[in-house]
Each structure stands twice: as C-alpha cells, then as structure tokens.
Amino acid sequence: MANWQSQLDQLIRPAVRQSEATDELLIAPGATRQTGAVARRVTDKPRALIMADDAGFGAAGDAVVASLADAGFQTETLVLPSDPLPKAAVTTAEPFRARLAEDNELFPVSVGSGVINDLVKYAAFQTNQRYLTVATAASMDGYTSAGAPLAKEGFKVTIPTRAPIAMIADLDVLATAPAEMTGWGYADLSGKMPAGGDWIIADALNIEAIDDNAWPLVQNHLRGWLAGPAGILKGDIDAVARLFIGLTAVGFAMEFHGSSRPASGADHQIAHMWEMEDHSHNGRKVSHGAAVAVGCVAALSVYDWLIKQDLTQLDVDATLATAPDIDARLRTVRKDIPDPYVAAKSEQEVRAKHLGRVDHRARLELLVSVWPDIRSRLCSHLLRAEDMIGMLREANAPAFAHQIGVSPDHLLRTLRAAPHIRRRYTVFDLLHETGLTEQALKHVMPLLGPKRTEATE
Ligand SMILES: [Zn+2]
C-alpha cells in the first residue's frame, strides 16, 4: 500500500469524522465519476449548479456534469472566464451568490482550484447553503478550510464561512494539472514550516498555546509531505497524492483550531502584502503559492539568523528605553503602508498586539528566561532556508523575490510592513519587541537578493 493510502486511512478519515463541516471526502484516481453519488448522499435537492472558470471546467467539468446527471440531478452551469484569472474578491463571487439566492433548490458544486473554491464557498455561505467542491489542482490548502481569503474593499481578509460538506479529489485530474499549479501547492505547504516556528514562539511566550490536535495533524508529517518535490513536478500520482493529503490535513487543522494559525504565519503575511497590491509579474498576477514560497524563504532566513542569537543576554532596560510607543508605531504603519485603507485596517491590528511598558517588560523577561527552550525547539523543528530553497527549486517554485518581479527595495518594504497587517504573533513581532528588526533585516536582505541567487545557480 502506498504511503499516502495509509495516511488517508490514519490521518484524513479520522479528520473527516471529527470535522463538523465535511461529511464526505474522496481522494482517489477516477474520483470525479463518483461526484453524483457523493452529492446524493449529502443533499436531497433536485438540481445542481456547477460553478467554475474556463480552466477548471476544462479539467473536470464534463465528467462532473455527467456524473451528477447520472445520479438524477438536473444540472446548470455558471462558468467565469479564466483570462484574466478571476480575482479573489467578494465582488467576483456576486454572480454565483445571486444565482444561488434566486433558487433555493440548487445544490452548489465548485469545480476548480483556489480562487473558484473560495468564491463558491463564500457564495454558498452567504446564501446559507452547503456545497460540494471538486478539486482540479493540488495548488493550495483551502479546499477544506472554513475561511475564504478574499479581498473586501481592497483589504485581504479571511472571511469566516463554512467548509464544503463534500470534497472530491480525482488524482488523475490533479496529476495532469499544470505543473506550475502543483508547484504552488507545494509552496503553500512549505510555508507551514516557518508558520510552525511562529506558533512555537507564540506558545512559549504564552500568547497562543499550541493545540495538540491541530499541531500534530500538520507538523508531525510536514517533512514527509515536503520530501520528493521532483515527483510532484513530474505529475507522479503518489507524489501528488502525498502533497494533496498534506494540503487537506492543513485545511482540517484550520477548522479544528478555529483559525488559520496552523497554516499561516509571517510567510503568509508577506504573501498577503503582494496579493493586496495585486502584484503582477510578466503580465500575470502572482499566485498565492508563489508569493508564499518567497515569504517562506524570507521567514526561514530570519529564523536562521535568530537561532544564532543569544537572547538570554538581551538588555531589557535598554530595549525598553528605545521601544516606540503606540503613536510612534502607528506613524510607522502609515509610512510603511501607503494605501490609506490598508493602513487604517493595519492600525487596528497593531493596536491589538502593541504592549504597554509593563507588559512589554514582562514579555522580554519571559523571553530571556525561556530563550534556550525556544531556541532548541526551533532548531529541531525548522528546515534551514538553504534546504528549503533547494526543495522549492526542485518543485519549480520560486524562492526569491526577483523571481516574482519584486525588487530588493520592494522586498525590504514588504518585510517591514508585513507584520502590521495581522495581529497574529510571528517571528517579526519577536524582532520588533526585542528591537532587533533592522539588525535582522540587514543580515538577511543580501541573502534574498538576485546576486545571492546567481551565486548559487
Ligand atoms: Zn496559503
């Protein structure tokens, strides 16, 4: 039995049983042909509305429609153009939402990958319906998660919604998805490595405890899922299955923990900055996975630097003496983030995590006392940036900012601004509170620039 099949039994099936949202999940070669049978088990509606974009519909649409018709559903399709790619924004979901709102007898079915699934998830939730998702690429971790990361008035937020009641992942379809998209999924999964580091820090500093249900579901298997990136690129079914199981487990971990903490840390904050800027490279919007890959390498590089520091020697009085107060910090937010709407939202996030003098002292004193423990946990958990760069390269995912058209100046701006956009505590908050941000950035920036890449190629 392939290793992924045993993970399906030991990891994913128990997660489906535990899930309050998802009742049916099928990951198998040829699974699309069972869409109708699965849908029949989860709904008694007479009609199905198949929502997709051209690319997703092309990958599996006909088989999904045929299977639903065989199971007795009347079918209707609503397909968005995929050139340009549909935007991950609340407004893009409007046609889906409007059609579902008109007809209460329609069972929503999503056929596609990241953005389409999020749009349908959002539209179904807005109209108080459960939906079925047919995954067409192992390109991200959000199929089974409860949140929909969509832009609302220009600010990217994870909108609380409901995970699908059923998911179909046809391994034959996933293995023939464009290699680039599978690389994005690999990259999205790579971000769980520094995200785990961020959670270790937040746990050790009594900010957000590690959840012993969600943590092992992702972190105990992560190195295995990330092993063998070359097979993913070749569309090897076993490698793609392993990757997809990893992405699916992450989705459940988010549901069980009740937030995206198990999946998203500093790496995702960096990626969200570029997503909110609608950053494009070579005339195309940069994908979530590609942005996360670059964020992941940046975050791991910061970690490589951090674990070499001896924070037991931190001068707490001197650090507090130069720490900015909230007004100074908010001025920095407005300087780092030119968009006034995003800056205003970020101010709320920064206010939520800013520590007054007394709490800041307590935080630093705790950090000094537990640093040897944090350091050793980080050392045993994290991959080094250098190793991750090699693995991302094998998966044909980017690792450096210039590969996605982000200049060194732009990268530096992003690294400074990224922690402002979320209250979630990450390695960047630790750097901020210890006054080490600029020192760390000065060290890592040359490692993340184009010169560095040429030297290693
Ligand atoms: Zn992600």
Residues whose N, C-alpha, C, O or C-beta is under 5 A from the ligand:
A	BS01	ZN	D188
